[in-house]
Amino acid sequence: MEELDLAMNNGYHILMGDVTIDDLITKKNQGEVFLSFNPEDLQTDVGWDATINNMINYFIETEEYEKCAQLKSIL
């Protein structure tokens, strides 16, 4: 479950523009980088919507409603 939380938060920070995938890779040069989505999925409207909605559902479960609101703003 810890990896899922890390993946969702990494994905959130990428989508919000706080970090890039390259930033995460550089920062984690000794370990794995967990990501909640396949970056190629963001190339289509359907993939984008599905990725955002999955993340919103996760953050509803963890009661992180501010993240939900931010994700809805880019949907």
VENZI-V555329 format. One record per helix or strand of 3 or more residues. SS is the DSSP state (H for helix, E for strand). FROM is the first residue (numbers start at 1). LEN is the number of residues. If there is no record, write none. Layout:
ss=<SS | SS>
from=<FROM | FROM>
len=<LEN | LEN>
This chain:
ss=<H | H | H | H | H>
from=<2 | 21 | 39 | 45 | 65>
len=<14 | 7 | 5 | 17 | 9>
